[in-house]
Structures are given as C-alpha cells and as structure tokens.
Amino acid sequence: MNTMKIKRIHKSRRLAFLLRHDRSYKFDSFGWREVSDLLMNHDYSYDELSAIVAENNKQRFEFSEDGSYIRARQGHSIAVDVELTEMTPPEVLYHGTSTDNVAHILSEGILPMTRLHVHLSADVDTAAKVGSRHGEAVVLVVDTAAMSRAGHKFFVSRNGVWLVDRVDAAYVTLLR
C-alpha cells in the first residue's frame, strides 16, 4: 500500500474520532462540526476532507449543504441527533463481531457499549467485514421481525446502517 493511501486511512480514522467521540468539541445538537475547526486545528485541508467523504466505502460522513459543516452519520458516543429515520426492519438483520465476543452476546445480547446504538447490517458480507475488524469474524443473525413486534424501534442512517438501542440475547443466533 502506498504512503498516500496509508495517510488517507489514518486521517479517515482520526476524522471518525473527531466527529463521533471528541468530547472537547461543542457539537451542535445535530452532530455538525465546523469544517474550519478541522482545517485550523486538526491538520486537514478541505480537499482531504472532501476526498475522505467521497471515497469512504461506507459513506460514514457528510457535509452540510453549504459545505461549512461536517458530521458522522452514526456511531457517536456523544448524544447528538443525526436525524435518523425510524423504519420497520426486514425480517432479519446481521451483526458482525469477533469470536471473542460471541459467548457474551449469546448470554447478554448485543449492547451499544460506548456508542448510542447497536449497528446492524442488511447483508452478511457487510457484517463479516465489520466483524473482521475485531479479530476472527463471526456473523450473528438478529430476528428483527420479532423485535419489531415486541415494540423495539429501528432506525436507518442516511448511509443504510440499521440502528437499535440494544438487542436482547433471545433475538440472536449464530449464522450457520
């Protein structure tokens, strides 16, 4: 991998932190951060930010209409309203994790941990990629139809990630 690509990955990961978890910054209620702050205080150029937003394969970030603000679409540990759309989920969704977490999840469920929501994927491949970031990947099937009937609310971010407050263990099975 060339050094330019490595630098872009590093800056993208740093941006994810700055837009999701930076408690030293005063975000507005919708999670927007001033682009000028990133340019002046965090060693980004506007071209770099534009490339990260455009090239991110999961479309994690977005600019405001006028381009003066930027935010992450989901994944926050800071309470912000990223204007999620409540929707009825498909019959099942998937959650990728590592083998180290499976026993705990099967007994305790899927918890948001430091984030505001549990992230679920509409397809197995995406869930497997998410799980592989944490070790040997395991894909779990979530019975979202049953959860929905039980009154759980599901949301979809603008980039298609399904979100829910938590998933009780009763709704989780291993993908075989």
Backbone bond lengths (Angstrom), bond angles and torsions (degrees), N, CA, C in turn:
res aa  C-N    CA-C-N  psi(-1)  N-CA   C-N-CA  omega(-1)  CA-C   N-CA-C  phi
1 M - - - 1.446 - - 1.531 108.20 -
2 N 1.313 117.00 134.19 1.465 119.19 -177.23 1.534 111.38 -76.14
3 T 1.308 115.74 160.63 1.464 120.83 -174.38 1.525 112.55 -64.96
4 M 1.308 117.64 -31.56 1.467 120.94 178.26 1.533 110.26 -64.42
5 K 1.325 115.78 -43.52 1.469 121.03 179.22 1.535 110.30 -64.76
6 I 1.329 117.08 -42.93 1.465 121.49 178.76 1.534 110.09 -61.58
7 K 1.324 116.56 -42.98 1.463 120.76 178.90 1.530 110.52 -62.63
8 R 1.332 117.33 -41.85 1.474 120.89 179.90 1.529 110.42 -64.28
9 I 1.328 118.17 -41.22 1.473 121.38 178.10 1.528 110.06 -62.15
10 H 1.332 115.95 -45.64 1.465 120.33 178.95 1.529 110.70 -59.69
11 K 1.323 116.65 -45.19 1.463 120.27 -178.87 1.529 111.30 -67.89
12 S 1.325 117.53 -34.13 1.455 121.10 177.37 1.529 110.56 -65.64
13 R 1.316 116.57 -42.67 1.476 120.42 178.05 1.524 110.78 -65.01
14 R 1.313 116.17 -40.95 1.462 120.38 177.97 1.530 110.02 -64.00
15 L 1.321 117.14 -41.00 1.455 120.98 177.98 1.528 110.50 -62.01
16 A 1.331 117.62 -40.68 1.457 120.72 177.67 1.528 110.33 -57.33
17 F 1.320 117.03 -43.49 1.469 119.86 176.60 1.525 110.81 -62.77
18 L 1.312 116.75 -48.98 1.464 120.70 -176.06 1.523 112.44 -62.45
19 L 1.327 117.76 -29.98 1.470 120.62 -178.08 1.526 113.64 -95.15
20 R 1.326 118.18 -12.94 1.460 120.77 -177.72 1.527 114.67 -113.42
21 H 1.335 116.72 -31.12 1.468 119.04 -166.27 1.527 115.26 -132.36
22 D 1.301 119.51 -1.94 1.465 122.24 -173.43 1.529 110.97 -74.90
23 R 1.315 115.91 97.19 1.465 121.14 -177.95 1.528 112.87 -75.11
24 S 1.324 117.66 -9.40 1.463 119.63 178.91 1.535 111.62 -82.55
25 Y 1.332 117.46 -10.49 1.471 121.32 -178.27 1.523 109.28 -103.74
26 K 1.323 117.27 143.25 1.462 122.49 178.16 1.535 109.02 -94.73
27 F 1.347 115.60 90.94 1.466 121.03 177.39 1.518 109.23 -69.12
28 D 1.331 117.24 155.54 1.452 118.01 170.27 1.532 107.79 -76.70
29 S 1.297 118.16 175.41 1.470 121.22 -173.10 1.527 113.13 -64.71
30 F 1.324 118.21 -16.97 1.454 122.10 179.69 1.530 113.08 -101.87
31 G 1.325 117.14 9.81 1.457 121.31 175.35 1.518 115.54 82.39
32 W 1.327 117.55 12.73 1.461 120.51 -179.82 1.525 110.41 -80.39
33 R 1.313 115.57 140.62 1.464 123.20 175.64 1.523 107.92 -120.53
34 E 1.296 117.00 141.25 1.464 120.80 179.34 1.529 110.02 -66.67
35 V 1.314 116.09 128.70 1.459 121.24 176.20 1.523 109.26 -60.30
36 S 1.314 117.68 -37.62 1.466 121.14 -178.99 1.531 111.51 -58.70
37 D 1.330 117.87 -33.60 1.467 120.74 177.11 1.529 110.55 -63.70
38 L 1.320 116.73 -43.23 1.464 120.10 179.38 1.524 111.60 -67.16
39 L 1.320 116.45 -35.24 1.473 120.71 179.15 1.527 111.01 -70.01
40 M 1.316 116.84 -42.98 1.468 120.69 -174.67 1.533 113.27 -83.34
41 N 1.302 117.16 -34.49 1.470 119.82 -169.33 1.522 115.99 -114.00
42 H 1.334 118.06 -7.64 1.468 118.93 -172.82 1.528 113.97 -133.56
43 D 1.321 117.13 18.54 1.463 121.86 171.34 1.530 114.24 61.12
44 Y 1.339 116.47 39.92 1.463 120.97 172.60 1.513 108.40 -111.69
45 S 1.312 115.77 148.87 1.466 120.34 167.81 1.532 106.38 -103.19
46 Y 1.327 115.45 161.00 1.468 118.19 178.80 1.531 110.29 -62.91
47 D 1.326 116.45 -36.64 1.469 119.86 178.40 1.525 111.34 -63.08
48 E 1.343 117.02 -40.33 1.472 119.76 177.45 1.521 111.05 -63.02
49 L 1.337 116.66 -46.23 1.467 119.70 179.04 1.524 110.65 -60.73
50 S 1.309 116.65 -43.85 1.468 120.62 179.61 1.521 111.09 -60.79
51 A 1.324 117.03 -42.52 1.466 120.80 179.28 1.526 111.02 -66.33
52 I 1.325 117.75 -41.73 1.467 120.38 179.04 1.519 110.19 -62.69
53 V 1.321 117.67 -45.05 1.466 121.18 179.00 1.524 110.31 -62.20
54 A 1.310 117.52 -46.31 1.469 121.94 -176.18 1.521 112.91 -70.20
55 E 1.321 117.02 -37.49 1.465 120.80 -172.08 1.515 114.63 -93.87
56 N 1.329 118.54 -9.58 1.459 119.54 -178.31 1.515 109.71 -64.60
57 N 1.331 115.77 119.52 1.473 119.86 -173.41 1.520 113.21 -64.21
58 K 1.306 118.53 -21.85 1.462 120.94 178.14 1.519 112.46 -101.29
59 Q 1.328 116.55 3.46 1.466 121.48 179.81 1.531 111.25 50.05
60 R 1.321 115.47 50.79 1.468 122.86 -175.86 1.527 113.52 -71.00
61 F 1.317 117.37 -24.33 1.459 121.20 -171.22 1.519 111.08 -121.53
62 E 1.344 114.66 157.76 1.463 119.29 175.73 1.524 110.04 -149.23
63 F 1.334 114.95 150.06 1.457 122.49 173.99 1.521 108.88 -92.93
64 S 1.326 115.81 153.50 1.462 120.17 168.98 1.527 107.96 -66.77
65 E 1.313 115.81 165.64 1.471 119.65 -177.35 1.525 112.47 -56.92
66 D 1.325 117.31 -35.86 1.470 119.74 -178.66 1.528 112.85 -89.99
67 G 1.347 117.51 -1.49 1.460 121.30 176.57 1.516 115.13 77.78
68 S 1.326 118.24 5.52 1.463 119.74 -177.41 1.536 113.04 -92.12
69 Y 1.324 116.86 -9.06 1.463 122.05 178.37 1.519 109.28 -130.53
70 I 1.330 115.34 158.38 1.459 122.15 179.46 1.527 107.72 -143.68
71 R 1.334 116.81 149.45 1.464 120.12 176.31 1.518 110.39 -151.76
72 A 1.326 114.83 162.51 1.453 122.06 169.90 1.521 107.06 -85.21
73 R 1.313 117.16 146.80 1.457 121.10 -177.12 1.520 113.47 -81.19
74 Q 1.333 116.97 -23.55 1.458 122.03 175.27 1.514 108.14 -166.68
75 G 1.339 116.88 176.80 1.458 121.67 176.21 1.518 114.75 96.39
76 H 1.308 117.40 13.29 1.457 121.36 -176.47 1.523 113.25 -74.80
77 S 1.327 114.86 148.22 1.456 121.26 167.39 1.534 109.39 -104.27
78 I 1.304 116.50 -5.30 1.459 124.15 178.21 1.525 107.50 -103.36
79 A 1.322 116.61 135.18 1.463 120.85 -177.15 1.532 110.88 -69.68
80 V 1.324 115.49 105.30 1.456 122.55 175.12 1.531 107.64 -138.41
81 D 1.312 115.79 159.40 1.454 121.69 178.20 1.529 108.21 -104.96
82 V 1.333 116.53 102.68 1.464 119.47 -179.93 1.527 111.34 -91.75
83 E 1.331 114.86 23.04 1.457 122.23 172.09 1.525 112.18 58.63
84 L 1.328 114.42 53.97 1.463 120.83 179.01 1.518 110.33 -72.87
85 T 1.313 116.17 150.65 1.452 122.46 178.26 1.523 108.98 -100.94
86 E 1.323 116.54 122.26 1.466 119.73 176.08 1.521 108.44 -75.43
87 M 1.340 115.58 131.31 1.465 120.14 -178.66 1.522 109.97 -144.96
88 T 1.321 114.94 157.36 1.458 120.67 171.22 1.523 107.36 -78.16
89 P 1.323 117.08 126.70 1.469 119.50 -176.49 1.524 111.81 -78.06
90 P 1.326 116.36 166.60 1.467 119.46 170.92 1.539 108.65 -67.14
91 E 1.308 117.03 175.41 1.476 121.77 -177.97 1.525 112.59 -55.00
92 V 1.325 116.63 -41.70 1.466 121.26 178.43 1.516 109.65 -137.18
93 L 1.322 114.12 152.60 1.455 122.33 170.00 1.524 106.45 -130.79
94 Y 1.324 117.01 173.50 1.462 121.00 -173.20 1.525 110.22 -126.79
95 H 1.328 114.07 150.56 1.464 120.64 177.10 1.513 108.39 -131.31
96 G 1.325 115.99 124.98 1.454 120.90 177.96 1.512 110.71 -94.90
97 T 1.319 115.80 135.95 1.456 121.36 178.29 1.521 108.23 -149.11
98 S 1.316 116.75 -175.92 1.463 120.20 176.65 1.524 109.52 -101.19
99 T 1.308 115.49 162.22 1.471 120.45 179.78 1.529 110.89 -58.34
100 D 1.325 117.46 -30.12 1.464 121.26 -179.83 1.531 113.33 -62.24
101 N 1.314 117.16 -24.94 1.468 121.07 -175.18 1.525 114.43 -97.16
102 V 1.319 118.01 -10.56 1.466 121.27 -170.41 1.524 112.72 -61.03
103 A 1.311 118.50 -49.97 1.470 120.86 -177.02 1.525 110.89 -58.44
104 H 1.317 116.64 -44.10 1.465 120.29 179.48 1.528 111.36 -63.88
105 I 1.319 116.44 -43.66 1.468 120.03 -179.94 1.525 111.24 -64.13
106 L 1.328 117.25 -42.37 1.467 119.76 -178.98 1.523 112.33 -66.64
107 S 1.331 117.41 -21.37 1.473 119.14 177.22 1.530 112.67 -99.15
108 E 1.330 117.91 -34.01 1.473 121.51 -174.45 1.525 114.36 -109.74
109 G 1.323 117.51 -14.49 1.458 120.78 -176.17 1.520 111.04 93.20
110 I 1.316 115.74 -177.16 1.463 122.10 179.35 1.521 107.32 -100.67
111 L 1.310 115.42 118.79 1.462 121.76 -177.24 1.523 109.81 -108.59
112 P 1.318 117.66 152.98 1.463 119.33 -178.51 1.529 113.50 -71.79
113 M 1.310 117.37 -11.81 1.464 123.10 -178.21 1.530 109.05 56.33
114 T 1.313 119.64 -117.15 1.469 120.76 -177.61 1.523 112.83 -88.62
115 R 1.328 117.60 -3.46 1.458 120.44 -178.75 1.521 110.68 -96.43
116 L 1.307 116.08 172.11 1.452 121.17 -179.27 1.521 112.59 -80.70
117 H 1.338 117.36 -25.58 1.460 121.88 -175.65 1.524 110.97 -140.13
118 V 1.319 114.48 159.19 1.469 121.85 167.64 1.519 106.39 -83.19
119 H 1.328 116.57 136.51 1.466 121.90 -179.91 1.523 108.98 -99.43
120 L 1.324 116.14 130.98 1.460 122.52 178.73 1.522 109.03 -125.91
121 S 1.327 115.09 150.87 1.466 121.48 -177.63 1.518 110.35 -111.57
122 A 1.310 115.60 149.73 1.462 120.74 178.89 1.524 112.22 -80.53
123 D 1.344 117.43 -15.18 1.467 119.47 -178.20 1.525 111.12 -136.73
124 V 1.313 115.02 156.24 1.462 123.00 -176.70 1.526 111.16 -64.73
125 D 1.326 118.03 -41.75 1.464 120.83 -176.71 1.528 112.04 -60.49
126 T 1.321 117.00 -43.89 1.461 120.02 179.01 1.523 110.53 -64.18
127 A 1.324 116.57 -43.91 1.467 119.99 178.81 1.521 111.30 -61.24
128 A 1.326 117.29 -40.23 1.471 121.04 179.13 1.529 110.67 -64.17
129 K 1.324 117.00 -39.50 1.472 120.08 177.90 1.524 110.80 -64.45
130 V 1.325 116.79 -41.68 1.466 120.89 177.59 1.528 109.58 -61.63
131 G 1.316 116.91 -46.82 1.459 121.23 -179.55 1.507 113.17 -62.26
132 S 1.318 117.09 -34.57 1.465 120.65 -177.01 1.532 112.38 -69.93
133 R 1.327 117.57 -16.84 1.465 120.22 176.74 1.526 111.53 -70.44
134 H 1.322 116.74 -15.05 1.466 121.21 -174.37 1.521 112.96 -113.83
135 G 1.323 117.71 5.71 1.467 121.66 -177.89 1.513 109.38 133.76
136 E 1.324 116.16 -151.88 1.461 120.44 177.52 1.529 108.63 -68.01
137 A 1.331 116.33 121.70 1.462 121.33 -171.34 1.524 113.15 -75.66
138 V 1.315 113.95 141.22 1.458 123.51 171.67 1.530 106.25 -131.16
139 V 1.324 116.85 138.65 1.458 120.34 177.62 1.520 108.42 -109.62
140 L 1.316 114.90 129.67 1.457 122.41 178.04 1.521 108.95 -107.20
141 V 1.326 115.73 143.84 1.457 122.11 177.58 1.528 107.40 -99.85
142 V 1.320 116.33 131.16 1.460 121.58 179.68 1.527 108.28 -111.86
143 D 1.321 116.16 123.59 1.463 122.45 179.30 1.531 108.50 -78.07
144 T 1.314 115.45 80.89 1.454 120.99 -175.20 1.528 112.31 -73.38
145 A 1.325 117.37 -24.79 1.464 119.23 176.33 1.524 109.82 -63.90
146 A 1.325 116.61 -45.35 1.468 120.83 178.67 1.532 110.64 -66.06
147 M 1.320 116.46 -40.14 1.467 119.33 178.19 1.519 110.64 -62.26
148 S 1.319 116.27 -43.18 1.457 121.21 -179.82 1.531 110.57 -62.48
149 R 1.332 116.37 -43.79 1.473 119.94 177.53 1.528 111.63 -61.97
150 A 1.329 116.43 -30.38 1.467 121.59 179.46 1.532 112.54 -82.01
151 G 1.321 117.07 -0.70 1.460 120.68 174.57 1.512 116.57 101.35
152 H 1.319 118.08 3.66 1.466 120.00 177.28 1.529 109.80 -70.39
153 K 1.313 116.27 139.86 1.462 121.58 179.84 1.525 109.44 -99.21
154 F 1.309 114.82 135.23 1.465 122.07 179.00 1.516 109.22 -116.01
155 F 1.327 114.02 146.62 1.454 121.12 -179.90 1.515 108.56 -130.00
156 V 1.321 115.60 155.14 1.460 120.92 176.15 1.523 107.52 -123.61
157 S 1.331 115.64 129.75 1.460 119.41 176.27 1.526 108.46 -78.37
158 R 1.298 116.36 169.64 1.470 121.03 -177.72 1.520 113.20 -64.58
159 N 1.328 116.84 -16.50 1.461 119.50 178.11 1.525 112.32 -106.17
160 G 1.331 117.21 17.19 1.451 120.99 170.22 1.514 116.97 87.14
161 V 1.335 118.57 9.87 1.462 120.72 176.64 1.524 108.15 -84.22
162 W 1.334 115.67 131.12 1.455 121.41 177.72 1.518 108.75 -85.84
163 L 1.332 116.60 138.59 1.457 122.36 -176.65 1.526 110.39 -131.34
164 V 1.328 114.68 143.49 1.464 121.75 177.40 1.527 106.56 -149.53
165 D 1.320 116.99 155.65 1.468 119.98 -176.75 1.522 113.06 -62.33
166 R 1.318 117.42 -41.90 1.467 123.12 178.34 1.516 107.71 -165.81
167 V 1.327 116.69 166.61 1.463 121.71 176.70 1.525 107.14 -128.81
168 D 1.322 116.57 113.84 1.462 120.54 177.98 1.527 110.09 -65.91
169 A 1.321 116.56 149.06 1.468 122.69 -176.44 1.532 112.18 -57.08
170 A 1.314 117.66 -29.26 1.467 121.67 -178.38 1.532 111.89 -62.22
171 Y 1.300 117.93 -20.65 1.459 121.92 -176.82 1.530 113.21 -99.68
172 V 1.337 117.70 4.48 1.464 122.22 -172.67 1.526 110.79 -113.86
173 T 1.338 115.94 132.95 1.473 121.82 171.35 1.527 108.54 -136.41
174 L 1.318 114.36 157.10 1.475 120.15 175.53 1.504 109.52 -74.68
175 L 1.300 117.98 140.63 1.457 121.83 172.70 1.513 107.51 -74.73
176 R 1.293 118.00 127.83 1.477 121.40 -178.12 1.502 110.08 -103.59
